[in-house]
Amino acid sequence: MHKNAPLRPLCRLAPLALAAAAALAPAVRAEPNPYYLGVTAGYTHESNLFRATQATADSFWSAGLLAGLDQPIGRQRLYANANVRSNQFREQEQLDNVSYGINAGLDWETINKLSGTFSVFSNRNLANFSPGVVQATTTKNLETTNQVLARVQYGGAGLLSVDGGAIWRRLDYTDPSYVGANFEQTTGFVGLKARPSGALTLGVALRATRGEYPDIAIDFDRNDIDLTAVWVPTGLSTLNARLSYGKQKNKAANGATPLSVEQRDFSGATGFLGWDYKPTGKLSLRTTLSRDTGTETSFLRLTEEAPNLIAFGDVSRLTTALSFTARYEVTAKIVANTGVLLQRRTLSDLFLPTPGISDERGRDRFGRVFLGLTWMPTLHWQLGCNVAHEKRTETGGLAVPYSANTAGCSAQYVIR
């Protein structure tokens, strides 16, 4: 590998970003601008890149562009943000890749108590090397996550409102050994919401999901009833809860129902609980607890501020997760972030290379803790470093136990 290879992506992207920033600079100085454009670069070291029992360490450079907008248009709001990055590894050059993330949407409202939202999301990056259930790999495996959501509500801020909508989702991998994890699903929902007070909103909804694993000819149907609540006891605290009861039935597309398909059937309670709390002007806390199938938890983080280069896919039968994050403004220009994620998963052998020949079950436990520091010396510059440790233990032989440490720093320049 040439000595300057890690710097090549930055050299290619920086002139384009700086030229565009220079073109926008006069407008930014003249008045507030809903648009932003920037360039970013970072360096990350992984102590156990492939998340294996025997660790392989490596580092990679990341360089890219980012842009976005947040524009009110009368009663409507148009927003979008996007990034693209080139990632170059020091030793494992077969993993070099281009990742991207796109999130855009329109919040709309009419004078007749009708409102709604339309959003699209697309994310592509390097998948987890050892997710459990499917075979671990050391080759480049890109994970692509797509979602389209449309939602309509009638009733506005009144006592009662009705809402409904649809969500389309798809998850794809480029590695042939992950073929059993590719899936596509469409969900429709309709519900009723009540606001007995300004601080409390209660809801009930029916949700139906139809999906398929197209490459292994397996379909699944799921039906849920959802009870939801949003409670804002004070201006410093918000609780968001969902309790659901549902059933998921898997079947072979040809009408047969082998045991390995049946063992992923699910019936029972799922849910989500989130608590946002801001005890002081400088400190913000967030706690979440979730329990759901892997197809749902794969997309749960779309509502979070997930960092780039993070994989979303979850191939478990059932995942229970607890997370806690804290953000503290040390000074006007320095922010500290920390957090803990704990997961317990129930696994089945559906996604093994030869499904249908056994009835294997397994479990794993995963934990991750991280600490980060961000410095914003000027309006345009942002510098940051973070460290993380993660560990997995397992029973049943369907996941690989490992521990790994990650450390990295990044720089970002943005014109707003």
N, C-alpha and C positions, 0 to 999 in steps of 0.2 A: 504493500500500500504506500502511495506517495506521501511524503511528510505533510504536504499542504492539503491533502484530500479532505479532511474534516472542515476546512475553511471554504471550500469551493461553493457550497450552497449559499453561504452568507455573501460571498463575493458576487454571485449572480443576482441575488435578490435585493441586496442593499441599494444599488443604483436606481432600480425601478421604484423602490419605496421612497427614497430621498427625493427623486424627481417629482413624484406625485405629492409628497408632503410640501415641497417648495411651491407647487402650483396652488395648493390649498391654503398656504400660510397667510396671504393677504386677507382672504375672506375670514379666516379665523380671528385675526386681529381686529377686523372691523366690527364683528358682532358674534354672539354665540352661535355655534354651528351644531346642528343635530348629527352631523357625520363625524367619523374619526377614521384615521388611516395610520398604520404603524408598521414597524419592523421589529422582529424579536429574534433572539438567539439564546441558546442555553447549552449547558454541558451536564451530563448525568452519568454517575457511576453506579453499576449494579454489582453487588457481591455474589449474587446467584441468579444470573440472567435467565436461565432456563427453568428456574423454580424446581430444581431436581434435588434428590438426596445428596448427590455429589455435585458440589457447587462449581460453576464456571463463571468467573468474573469478567466483566467487560464494561466499556464506556462508549457513549455516543454523543455526537454533536447534533443539535437541532437548530435550524434557522428558517425563518419564514416571514410571511406577511399576514396582517390582520386588518380588518375593516368592519365598520358597522354604522348603523343609523338608528335613531329613535325620534320619530317625527309625528307630532300630533297634527291631525288634519280635521279641523272642526271637532265633531264628536268622535272621530276615529283616531286610532293610533297605529302607525306603521313602524315596525322594528325589524332589525336584522343584524346579525353579526356572523362573521365568517373568518376562518383562518386556514392557511395552508403551510405545511412545514416539510422540509427535507431533513431526514434523519439518517446520519452516517455513523456506522459503528467502527470502532478502532480495530478490533480483531475479527469479529463475526460479520464479515462484509456481505455475506449472503442475506443478511437481515436489513440491509439498506432499503429505505422505503420513503414514500411521500404520504403523509397523513393530512387529513383535512376535517374541518367541522363547520357545519352550516346550520344556523337556527334563525328562522324568519317567521313573521306572523302579522296578522291584522286583527286588532280589537275594534269592534264596530258597535254602534248604538244608534237607534232611531228615536224619534220623539214619541213613539207609540209603545213604550215599555218593552221594546224588542232589542235584544243585544246578542252578541256572540263573539266567537273568536275562530280564526283559521290559522293553523300553524304547520310548518314543515320542519323536519329535523333530519340531518344526515351526518353521520360520523364515520370516519375510516381511520383505523390505526392498527398497530401490531397487536394481535390477540394475545391473551394469556398463554404462556407456554405449557402450563400444567393446570388446566381448569378442573381436572377430575372427570371421571367417567370416560371421556374420549382419550385417545392415545396422546401422550406427551410427544412433543416434536422439537427439533432444533432447526427446522427449516422456516423460511419466511411464511407466515400465515397471517393474512390481513383480514380483519373483521370489519364488516360494513353494517351499520345500524341505520335503518330508515324508519321514519314515522310521519304520518300525515293525520292531522286532527281537525275536525270541524265540530263546533258546538254552538247551539242556539238556546237562548233563554228568553222567556216571556214573563214579565211581572216586575222587573226592575227591583227597586228597593222596597216594594210593598210587602205586605204580610205574607202572601203566598206567591210563588213563582213556579213555572214549569220549565224544565230544560231537558234537552236531548242532544244526541250527536252520534258521531261514528269516529273510529280510530283504525287506521291501517298501519300495520307494522311488519317489518321484515328484517331478518338477521342472516347474514351470509359469511362464509369463510372460504378462503382460496385454497387451503390445504385439503387434498382429497381425503385424508384420514379423519377430517372433521365433518365429512359430508352428512353424517347423521344429525348434526346440530343445526343445520340450516332450517329455518322455519319461516312461515308467513301466516299472519292471522288478521282477521277483521272483526272488530267489536262494535256493537251498537248498544246504546243505552238511552233510557228515558226515565225521568224522575220528577219528584215534587219536593220543593223546599219551602220551609216556613221560618219566619223571623219573629219569634215571640217577643224579642227585645232587640235593641240596637247592638247588644253585645253577643247575642246568640243566634246562630242559624242552624237549623236541623233539616235533614233531608233523608229521603228514601228513594231508591232507584232500582230498576231491573236492568241487568246487563247480560248480554248474550254474545259469546265468542265462537267463531268458527275458524279453524286453522288447519295447517298441514305441514308435515315434514316431507317436502316433495321428493327428495332424493332417496328416501327409504320407504316411500309409498305408505305413509301413516297419516291418518286424519285425526283430529280431535275436536270435540264439542265441549263447551263449558257454559254453564248458566249460573248466575249469581244474583242475590238480592243484597243491596248495599244500604247500610244505615250510616249516615255521615253527620258530623257536627263540627262547627267552627265557633269557638268561644274566645272572646277578647275581654277578659275580666278587667284589664287596665290597659293603658296605652303602652305599657312595657312588656306585656305578655300576651301571646296568642297560642291557642291550642287547636290543632286540626286532627280530627279522628275519623277513621272509617272502620266499621265492623261488617264483615260479609260472611254469608254462608253460600257455598256453591258446590257444584259437582263437575268434574272433568272426566270425560270418557274418551279413551283412545281406541282406535280400531284400524286394522289394516285396510288399505284402500281397495283391495280385491275382495273384501267381505270377510276374510278369515280373521281370527283374533288370537294370535299366538300369545303365550304366557308373558313374554318380555314386553308386550304392548300393554296387557292388562295391569302389570305391576306398576305402571306409571299413572293409572287411574287415581283420581283424588276426590275425596268428599269430606267436607268439614269447614271449619271457620278459618278465615284469613282476615288480615286487617293491617292498618297503619295508624300510628300515633306520632304526631310531631309537635314539639313545644319550642317556640321561639321566645327567648327571654332576654331583655336588655336591662339589667339591674342598674347600670350607670351609663353615662353618656359615652364612655370609652369601651365598655365591655359588652359583647354580644354572645349569647349562648344558644346552641341549638341541639336538641336531643330528638332522636327518632327511633322508633321501634316498629319493625315490619315482619310479617309472616305471610309468605305467598309462594306460589310455584315459580320455578325458574324462568318460565316464559314471561312472567309478570315482573320479577325482580330484575330481569335483564334491562328493562326500560324504566325502572323506578328512579334511577339516578338522573334521568333527563330533567327532573324537576330540581335537582341540586346543582350547585356550582362545581361540577366535576371538572378536574383539570384536564387539559389536553393530553393525549397519548395514553389515556386510560381505557381499558377494554370494558365492555358492558355485558357481554354474554354470560349467562348462567344456565348450565345444563342440568341443574338439580331437579329432583322431583318436588322438593319443598325446602325453602330457605327461611330461617329465622335470623334477623339481623338487628343489632343494637348499635347505634352510633352516637357519639357526642363530639361536638366541635365548639371551639371557643375562639373569639377574635378580640384582641385587645389593642387599642391605640396607645402605644407607649408614648409617642409624641405626635405632633401634628403631621409628621412625615414618616414615622416608623410604626408599622403594624406587625404584631405577633399573632400567629395562628397555631393552634394545636388541636389534636383530635384523636379519637380511638374508634375503631370499628371492630365488632365481634360478630362472627357468623357461625351458625350451626346448620349443616345441610344434610338432607336425606337423599341418597343417590340410588339409582337403579342402572342396570346394564343395557338399557335400550340403545345407547349410542356406541357400544363397543363394535368393533369391525364386523362381528358375526352375530347380530341380534337374533334372539329366538332360540338359542341353544342352551340357555341356562336361566336360572331365576335368582340372580345375585342382587343383594342389597348391601348398602354400605352407608357410612356416615363420615363426615369430616368436620373439624372445627378450625376456624381461621381467625386470626387476630392481627390487627395492624394499628400502629401508633405513629403519629408524625408530628413534626415541629417545624414551623417555617417563620421566616422573618422577611419583611418587605420594606424597602426604603424608597421613598419618592422624593428625591432631592429637588425636583422642579415639577411644573405642571405636566411636562411631556415625558420625563424619564421615570422608569420604575425598575428597580434592581431587587432581586430576591434570592434567597437560598433556603433549602429545606432538607431535612433528613427524615428517614422513615425506617421502621423495622416491622417485618411481618413474619408470621409463623403459622404452619398448618400441621395438625395431627389428624390421624384417620383410623378407622376400623372397617374391615370388610374388604380391603384390597382394591377399592375402586378410585382411590385418589393417592397422590404421592406426597408423603410428609416432607417438609422442607422448612428452612428459615432463610431469610434474605434481608440485607440492608441496602438502602438506596440513599444517595446523597447527590444533590445537584444545585446549580446556580443558573440564573437567567437574567437577561437584560432586555428591556422593551422601551422603544421610543415611539410615541404616539402624538399625532397632530389632531387636535379637536377643534 
